[in-house]
Amino acid sequence: MADLVIDCACCLLRPFRMEDAASLVRHANNPKIAARVRDRFPHPYTLENARQFLAGVGHRNPDKQEFSLAIEVDGAAVGGIGIIRGIDIERVSAELGYWLGEEYWGRGIVSAAIRKFAPWVMERYSLTRLHADCFTDNPASSRVLEKAGFTRESTMRRAAIKLGEIKDMHVYVMLR
């Protein structure tokens, strides 16, 4: 897996490396990113957070429940994309997640990454379904998923809490 590289034209998807730590801190330590992702994504995002993530990242053991790759632009890891695989009866499904440093927003990078990553990861893990959840007040993420070929399946009302606010979430799906 160390030699895995997926060329998305505007970016590369590749395994995270320990030397990505400083770049991760530079791009991930942003309250705008933290406000749009799961609470397990820390804010502030410190060098220690980056080192802990890189020490345990799922690309080193592709059979783990979680698998992720770096989004590289201009030689630097500026984001990430990955899945959390379902278990038991949901083992044919996975949740897709992603983030990108703010200075790269609006360039089509994440849509391009998802278009290449989604079919690849579905084949790799014999998945029949990928889903991605996004807050309804994050229309940019909805557009990213739609541009990448996902379809809005539903809206989960009052399904999440972020920064003390109860939020609705859209569920986007790609079927194989």
N, C-alpha and C positions, 0 to 999 in steps of 0.2 A: 504494500500500500504506500510505502514511502515514495515511490516513483509515480504515483497517481497525479496526473494533471489533467484538468478538463479546461479546454480553451473555449472561452465564451466570447471571443473577439474583443470586447471592451475590458475584460478582466480574465484572470485565471482562477480556477478553484484548485486548491492543492492542500496537502496536509499542513496543519499548524506545526511550527518549529519553535523551540525554546527561544531562539533569537527574535521571535515576533513580539516578545513581551513589551518592549518600549513602544512599538507601533500600536499595539492593542491599547495600552494606557492612553496614548495620544488620541486615538479615535473613539474609544469606548467611554472615556471619562466625560460624559456629556449628559446633562439632565434631560435633554430632549430625546435622547435614545432611551435612557432608563425609564422615562414616562410611557414608552410605547411597547415595552417588552415585559416578560415575566419578572417577578420580584427576585428570582434567583440570580438575575443579572445585577451585580452590585452597583451602587452609586454612593459615594464616589468610587470610581474604578481605579484601584491602586496597582502598583507594580506587584505587590504580594498577590492580589486577586489574579492578575495575569499569569504569574508563575504557577499558582495553584491550578488554574484552568489548564494551562499548557502541560502540566505534569500528569493530568488525568484525562486529557482529551481523547475521545473515542476513536480517532483514526488509527491509533496504535493497535487496537484490538477490534477489528470490524465486526466481530460477533457480539459486542456489547449492545445493550439496549439503545444506547445513544451513539450517534455517529455525526461528526462535523468536519467541515473543511474551511480553510481560510479563503476569503475573497481577497485576491491580490490585485492591486492596481499599481503600475509604475514600480514594481519590485517590492512593495510593502503590503503587509496584511492590514487591510483597512475595514474589514468586516468578517462576518462568518455566516455560514449556512449549514443546516444540519437537520437531523430527524431524531425524534424519540419514538422508538418502535412500540407498538401496542403489545400487550401480553395476553395470554390465554386465548379466548375466542376472538380477540381483536388483534391477533398476531399478524394478520394480513394487512393491517393498517399502520400508518405512522403519522405523527404530527410534524409538520415542517415549520422550522423557525429560521429567522435570519435577522441580521442587523448590518448597518453600513455607517461608516463615519459621515458626519453631516456635510463635510466639504465635497462629498461625492454624490449627494442626493440630487435627484432630477436629471441624471445622465443615462437612465435606463440600465444601469449596472445590475441591480438586483433582479429585474425582470429577465435580463439575459442569463444571469446565473441560474435562476429558477428554471428557465426553459431547458437548459442543459442538464442541470442537476436532477430534476424531478424524474424524467424517464430513466436516467442512469441509476438512481438510487432505488426506483421501483423494480427495475430488472435485477439489480444486485441482491436485494432482499426479498424477491418474489412477492412484492406488495401489490395489492389490488386497488388500494386507496391511499391517497395522501390528503390530509386536511391541514388547513392553516387558519388559526383564529386571529382576528384583529379587532381592536376596539372600534366601535362605530364612529367615534370622533377622530379616527385616523384615516381619512379618505385616500391619502397617498398610498398607504399599504393596500387598501382595496384595489386601487388602480394597478399597482405592481402585480398583484395576484391575477387580476383579470388579463393584463397584458401578457402574462406568462401562461395563460391557458386554463386557469382555475375558474370555476363557476361558483357563484354564491349559492350555498345550499340552504342556509337558514340564518336567523338572527336569534341568539340566545339572550333573552331579556334579563337584566339584573344578574348576570352570571359571574361577574368578577368584581374585585375591588382593587383599585390602584390609587395610591397616594391618598387613601381615605375616602375615595369617591366610588360609589357603586356604579358599574358600567355595563352597558350592553356590548355584546360581541357578535361580529359576523363570522360565520363559518364558511370557508371556501374549500372546495374539493376538486381534486383531479382523480379521475378513475383510469385504470389501465385497461 
